[in-house]
């Protein structure tokens, strides 16, 4: 990250890549969806796409 910031320093233009939404493009295997389940007042839900914050999500996203 430091190297990237050094390369960007002093440049006139920057491009922002949305790494957060990129996780939502990766499907969670149906057999593993129950591992992402959570409960709320409206019921029990499980992710069908990879949510940001899973411990191995960054390695999978790369």
N, CA, C and O atoms as a GROMACS GRO file, in nm:
protein
  248
    1UNK      N    1   0.083  -0.119   0.000
    1UNK     CA    2   0.000   0.000   0.000
    1UNK      C    3   0.087   0.125   0.000
    1UNK      O    4   0.058   0.221  -0.071
    2UNK      N    5   0.192   0.124   0.079
    2UNK     CA    6   0.281   0.241   0.084
    2UNK      C    7   0.343   0.269  -0.053
    2UNK      O    8   0.354   0.384  -0.094
    3UNK      N    9   0.383   0.163  -0.122
    3UNK     CA   10   0.442   0.180  -0.255
    3UNK      C   11   0.341   0.242  -0.351
    3UNK      O   12   0.376   0.329  -0.431
    4UNK      N   13   0.217   0.198  -0.343
    4UNK     CA   14   0.114   0.252  -0.430
    4UNK      C   15   0.091   0.400  -0.400
    4UNK      O   16   0.077   0.480  -0.493
    5UNK      N   17   0.087   0.436  -0.273
    5UNK     CA   18   0.067   0.576  -0.237
    5UNK      C   19   0.183   0.663  -0.284
    5UNK      O   20   0.163   0.777  -0.326
    6UNK      N   21   0.304   0.610  -0.277
    6UNK     CA   22   0.421   0.684  -0.326
    6UNK      C   23   0.411   0.708  -0.476
    6UNK      O   24   0.446   0.816  -0.525
    7UNK      N   25   0.364   0.607  -0.549
    7UNK     CA   26   0.350   0.621  -0.694
    7UNK      C   27   0.243   0.724  -0.730
    7UNK      O   28   0.254   0.791  -0.832
    8UNK      N   29   0.140   0.735  -0.647
    8UNK     CA   30   0.030   0.827  -0.676
    8UNK      C   31   0.058   0.970  -0.633
    8UNK      O   32  -0.006   1.063  -0.682
    9UNK      N   33   0.153   0.988  -0.543
    9UNK     CA   34   0.182   1.122  -0.490
    9UNK      C   35   0.221   1.217  -0.602
    9UNK      O   36   0.307   1.186  -0.684
   10UNK      N   37   0.157   1.332  -0.605
   10UNK     CA   38   0.190   1.434  -0.703
   10UNK      C   39   0.126   1.417  -0.839
   10UNK      O   40   0.150   1.499  -0.928
   11UNK      N   41   0.046   1.316  -0.858
   11UNK     CA   42  -0.020   1.294  -0.988
   11UNK      C   43  -0.143   1.384  -0.999
   11UNK      O   44  -0.204   1.422  -0.899
   12UNK      N   45  -0.179   1.416  -1.122
   12UNK     CA   46  -0.293   1.504  -1.145
   12UNK      C   47  -0.426   1.429  -1.142
   12UNK      O   48  -0.529   1.486  -1.104
   13UNK      N   49  -0.425   1.302  -1.181
   13UNK     CA   50  -0.549   1.226  -1.189
   13UNK      C   51  -0.536   1.096  -1.111
   13UNK      O   52  -0.429   1.037  -1.103
   14UNK      N   53  -0.648   1.053  -1.055
   14UNK     CA   54  -0.654   0.927  -0.981
   14UNK      C   55  -0.776   0.849  -1.026
   14UNK      O   56  -0.876   0.907  -1.069
   15UNK      N   57  -0.768   0.721  -1.017
   15UNK     CA   58  -0.881   0.634  -1.049
   15UNK      C   59  -0.911   0.550  -0.926
   15UNK      O   60  -0.820   0.488  -0.870
   16UNK      N   61  -1.035   0.548  -0.884
   16UNK     CA   62  -1.073   0.470  -0.767
   16UNK      C   63  -1.136   0.340  -0.812
   16UNK      O   64  -1.235   0.341  -0.886
   17UNK      N   65  -1.081   0.228  -0.771
   17UNK     CA   66  -1.138   0.098  -0.801
   17UNK      C   67  -1.219   0.053  -0.681
   17UNK      O   68  -1.169   0.054  -0.568
   18UNK      N   69  -1.340   0.014  -0.704
   18UNK     CA   70  -1.430  -0.022  -0.596
   18UNK      C   71  -1.405  -0.166  -0.550
   18UNK      O   72  -1.473  -0.258  -0.595
   19UNK      N   73  -1.309  -0.185  -0.463
   19UNK     CA   74  -1.277  -0.317  -0.412
   19UNK      C   75  -1.384  -0.373  -0.321
   19UNK      O   76  -1.397  -0.495  -0.308
   20UNK      N   77  -1.460  -0.287  -0.258
   20UNK     CA   78  -1.564  -0.334  -0.167
   20UNK      C   79  -1.673  -0.408  -0.243
   20UNK      O   80  -1.712  -0.518  -0.202
   21UNK      N   81  -1.723  -0.351  -0.350
   21UNK     CA   82  -1.831  -0.414  -0.427
   21UNK      C   83  -1.782  -0.534  -0.506
   21UNK      O   84  -1.862  -0.619  -0.547
   22UNK      N   85  -1.653  -0.543  -0.528
   22UNK     CA   86  -1.598  -0.657  -0.601
   22UNK      C   87  -1.625  -0.788  -0.531
   22UNK      O   88  -1.640  -0.892  -0.596
   23UNK      N   89  -1.631  -0.786  -0.400
   23UNK     CA   90  -1.660  -0.908  -0.325
   23UNK      C   91  -1.797  -0.962  -0.362
   23UNK      O   92  -1.818  -1.083  -0.364
   24UNK      N   93  -1.890  -0.873  -0.390
   24UNK     CA   94  -2.027  -0.915  -0.421
   24UNK      C   95  -2.038  -0.987  -0.555
   24UNK      O   96  -2.144  -1.041  -0.586
   25UNK      N   97  -1.933  -0.990  -0.634
   25UNK     CA   98  -1.935  -1.059  -0.762
   25UNK      C   99  -1.899  -1.206  -0.748
   25UNK      O  100  -1.918  -1.283  -0.842
   26UNK      N  101  -1.847  -1.246  -0.634
   26UNK     CA  102  -1.803  -1.384  -0.613
   26UNK      C  103  -1.914  -1.461  -0.542
   26UNK      O  104  -1.957  -1.425  -0.432
   27UNK      N  105  -1.960  -1.568  -0.606
   27UNK     CA  106  -2.069  -1.648  -0.550
   27UNK      C  107  -2.018  -1.736  -0.435
   27UNK      O  108  -1.906  -1.787  -0.439
   28UNK      N  109  -2.102  -1.752  -0.333
   28UNK     CA  110  -2.074  -1.845  -0.223
   28UNK      C  111  -2.132  -1.980  -0.264
   28UNK      O  112  -2.248  -1.987  -0.306
   29UNK      N  113  -2.054  -2.085  -0.252
   29UNK     CA  114  -2.101  -2.219  -0.286
   29UNK      C  115  -2.226  -2.250  -0.204
   29UNK      O  116  -2.229  -2.224  -0.084
   30UNK      N  117  -2.330  -2.305  -0.268
   30UNK     CA  118  -2.454  -2.334  -0.194
   30UNK      C  119  -2.432  -2.420  -0.069
   30UNK      O  120  -2.503  -2.404   0.030
   31UNK      N  121  -2.335  -2.510  -0.073
   31UNK     CA  122  -2.307  -2.593   0.044
   31UNK      C  123  -2.248  -2.512   0.159
   31UNK      O  124  -2.255  -2.555   0.275
   32UNK      N  125  -2.190  -2.396   0.129
   32UNK     CA  126  -2.127  -2.313   0.232
   32UNK      C  127  -2.212  -2.194   0.275
   32UNK      O  128  -2.173  -2.120   0.366
   33UNK      N  129  -2.325  -2.173   0.211
   33UNK     CA  130  -2.408  -2.057   0.244
   33UNK      C  131  -2.457  -2.060   0.388
   33UNK      O  132  -2.473  -1.954   0.449
   34UNK      N  133  -2.480  -2.177   0.444
   34UNK     CA  134  -2.528  -2.184   0.583
   34UNK      C  135  -2.424  -2.128   0.680
   34UNK      O  136  -2.459  -2.086   0.790
   35UNK      N  137  -2.297  -2.128   0.641
   35UNK     CA  138  -2.191  -2.074   0.727
   35UNK      C  139  -2.198  -1.922   0.737
   35UNK      O  140  -2.142  -1.862   0.829
   36UNK      N  141  -2.267  -1.860   0.643
   36UNK     CA  142  -2.280  -1.714   0.645
   36UNK      C  143  -2.415  -1.668   0.699
   36UNK      O  144  -2.447  -1.550   0.694
   37UNK      N  145  -2.494  -1.761   0.752
   37UNK     CA  146  -2.630  -1.729   0.798
   37UNK      C  147  -2.628  -1.637   0.920
   37UNK      O  148  -2.538  -1.643   1.004
   38UNK      N  149  -2.728  -1.552   0.926
   38UNK     CA  150  -2.746  -1.464   1.040
   38UNK      C  151  -2.896  -1.447   1.065
   38UNK      O  152  -2.978  -1.470   0.976
   39UNK      N  153  -2.930  -1.409   1.186
   39UNK     CA  154  -3.070  -1.393   1.226
   39UNK      C  155  -3.100  -1.246   1.252
   39UNK      O  156  -3.017  -1.171   1.303
   40UNK      N  157  -3.220  -1.206   1.216
   40UNK     CA  158  -3.268  -1.072   1.246
   40UNK      C  159  -3.418  -1.083   1.274
   40UNK      O  160  -3.474  -1.191   1.259
   41UNK      N  161  -3.482  -0.976   1.312
   41UNK     CA  162  -3.626  -0.984   1.343
   41UNK      C  163  -3.712  -1.033   1.226
   41UNK      O  164  -3.825  -1.077   1.247
   42UNK      N  165  -3.661  -1.026   1.105
   42UNK     CA  166  -3.739  -1.066   0.987
   42UNK      C  167  -3.715  -1.211   0.945
   42UNK      O  168  -3.778  -1.258   0.851
   43UNK      N  169  -3.624  -1.280   1.012
   43UNK     CA  170  -3.599  -1.421   0.980
   43UNK      C  171  -3.451  -1.454   0.979
   43UNK      O  172  -3.368  -1.378   1.029
   44UNK      N  173  -3.420  -1.568   0.920
   44UNK     CA  174  -3.282  -1.615   0.908
   44UNK      C  175  -3.242  -1.599   0.762
   44UNK      O  176  -3.314  -1.640   0.672
   45UNK      N  177  -3.126  -1.539   0.739
   45UNK     CA  178  -3.079  -1.514   0.604
   45UNK      C  179  -2.936  -1.564   0.589
   45UNK      O  180  -2.861  -1.570   0.686
   46UNK      N  181  -2.898  -1.599   0.465
   46UNK     CA  182  -2.762  -1.642   0.435
   46UNK      C  183  -2.717  -1.571   0.307
   46UNK      O  184  -2.798  -1.545   0.218
   47UNK      N  185  -2.590  -1.541   0.300
   47UNK     CA  186  -2.536  -1.473   0.183
   47UNK      C  187  -2.526  -1.569   0.065
   47UNK      O  188  -2.488  -1.685   0.081
   48UNK      N  189  -2.561  -1.520  -0.054
   48UNK     CA  190  -2.541  -1.595  -0.178
   48UNK      C  191  -2.416  -1.546  -0.248
   48UNK      O  192  -2.359  -1.617  -0.332
   49UNK      N  193  -2.374  -1.426  -0.214
   49UNK     CA  194  -2.251  -1.366  -0.268
   49UNK      C  195  -2.158  -1.338  -0.152
   49UNK      O  196  -2.202  -1.318  -0.039
   50UNK      N  197  -2.029  -1.336  -0.179
   50UNK     CA  198  -1.931  -1.320  -0.072
   50UNK      C  199  -1.942  -1.182  -0.007
   50UNK      O  200  -1.926  -1.080  -0.074
   51UNK      N  201  -1.969  -1.180   0.123
   51UNK     CA  202  -1.974  -1.051   0.192
   51UNK      C  203  -1.834  -1.004   0.229
   51UNK      O  204  -1.742  -1.084   0.246
   52UNK      N  205  -1.819  -0.875   0.241
   52UNK     CA  206  -1.694  -0.817   0.287
   52UNK      C  207  -1.679  -0.850   0.435
   52UNK      O  208  -1.773  -0.833   0.512
   53UNK      N  209  -1.561  -0.896   0.476
   53UNK     CA  210  -1.536  -0.920   0.618
   53UNK      C  211  -1.514  -1.064   0.656
   53UNK      O  212  -1.474  -1.092   0.769
   54UNK      N  213  -1.538  -1.159   0.564
   54UNK     CA  214  -1.506  -1.298   0.597
   54UNK      C  215  -1.354  -1.314   0.606
   54UNK      O  216  -1.281  -1.244   0.536
   55UNK      N  217  -1.307  -1.404   0.691
   55UNK     CA  218  -1.163  -1.412   0.718
   55UNK      C  219  -1.082  -1.448   0.593
   55UNK      O  220  -0.968  -1.401   0.581
   56UNK      N  221  -1.132  -1.528   0.502
   56UNK     CA  222  -1.057  -1.566   0.382
   56UNK      C  223  -1.102  -1.492   0.257
   56UNK      O  224  -1.057  -1.522   0.147
   57UNK      N  225  -1.190  -1.396   0.273
   57UNK     CA  226  -1.242  -1.322   0.158
   57UNK      C  227  -1.133  -1.250   0.079
   57UNK      O  228  -1.134  -1.256  -0.044
   58UNK      N  229  -1.038  -1.181   0.143
   58UNK     CA  230  -0.935  -1.112   0.065
   58UNK      C  231  -0.852  -1.207  -0.021
   58UNK      O  232  -0.820  -1.174  -0.136
   59UNK      N  233  -0.817  -1.322   0.031
   59UNK     CA  234  -0.737  -1.418  -0.046
   59UNK      C  235  -0.817  -1.471  -0.164
   59UNK      O  236  -0.763  -1.491  -0.273
   60UNK      N  237  -0.946  -1.495  -0.144
   60UNK     CA  238  -1.031  -1.543  -0.252
   60UNK      C  239  -1.051  -1.434  -0.357
   60UNK      O  240  -1.053  -1.463  -0.476
   61UNK      N  241  -1.065  -1.311  -0.313
   61UNK     CA  242  -1.089  -1.200  -0.404
   61UNK      C  243  -0.969  -1.174  -0.494
   61UNK      O  244  -0.986  -1.138  -0.610
   62UNK      N  245  -0.847  -1.192  -0.442
   62UNK     CA  246  -0.726  -1.167  -0.521
   62UNK      C  247  -0.721  -1.264  -0.633
   62UNK      O  248  -0.627  -1.261  -0.713
   0.00000   0.00000   0.00000
